[in-house]
């Protein structure tokens, strides 16, 4: 290869590098431009599309222990109102195309029947028996969020996602939550939106909290209405609260955790008499 050819090749490579660098700079500057949204009504109130969430443990796969602990969700009920959602309504359903927001709505927006912010502070309840895998403030767009992990009768794992909460109940991660148990209250995402509950059902074994509420497709979201119809409370027979709630109340009243610690510490058969019924009681 002569010197002229070598110089031409080097020149072409340098020019290509300059073009690639310039394009990368332009792309980064363009993507960093602020996006603004006009607040009009409840249909424009969900989390902003550019709601960046840094990569952290919340986006990692759930552990095998989490999956093993996920309880069976044999019935699904409304996340607000009574089991059938009395005195509430879905202001914006899943799958509604909202061009201004950037695509398809990936969940349901639940409201009380009063309108405006009259439903702020209403109880938000677990839609089914589940394992608490996230509770906290995700971002200004999402506000306080609670996520439960459920195991369906057909073996699939789904998550129920409750966002924009004003308050979150003080419950440790890993707690088994009973269907209908209070998770928090309806909020405005720290005053950013009109009060409402953004509710999603996600089929996933990764904690996906904080991802956008709109998209080009429905991704791995399931329309909650399908689960309400497939696993209605009526199928359980006699109407009754989820027994998980009753068990948790008994454990709390007995200071169950401390009781079990004492039993382990004493390591005596007599300690079991504190929690097991006597023969006379059984008769």
C-alpha angles and dihedrals in degrees: 000000000000124000095256093055091047091051091050092051092048090048092051091050092050091049091050091050090052091051093049091048092049092049092048091050092049092048093050092048092047094049091048094059112119116252119213130199130200114233107225113141144329091294090065097042104091127104116300116260095237095059100143118202119190116235107266142139092291090071095048126102115277114254123255087247091057091051092047092050095048106115126225112269101209096165137027126207136177117290092223134037116009125331090288095042098256114188091014136090139190106252094187122016131210117278095027109145111232109179093186091057094046107259143320122008107242098202145012128280110217124199140174115246095251097080132219110036097330090111094056108123096026114142118265112207137195109265091211142356107291151149117262106236101160138020124162149073110309102178142320088272097051100028116186113002136186124196126191127192118220136185113217122216089251091058100255122131119228134173129218113215124202117187144178092036120169093207135012123210114249101251127144119241111262093040116141106235122206123226109268093019114142114257100173142299136288112269146172099243091259093318097309097115143020109278115275142124118251105207128187139173112211126188102214145113092214125081101248099177114151101028119134121286093221131049147160091260136015090256109190095336119124122210104250089219089069092058092044089056097039095048108026121173089239090071090068091070115222110045109247139143118270106278089223089073092052091049092050091052091051091049091049094049092049093045085237097184094054090044092055091047090054091050092051091046095048093041090197128135089225090067090069089065086074092068107018120080118247122243091255091053091050090054 
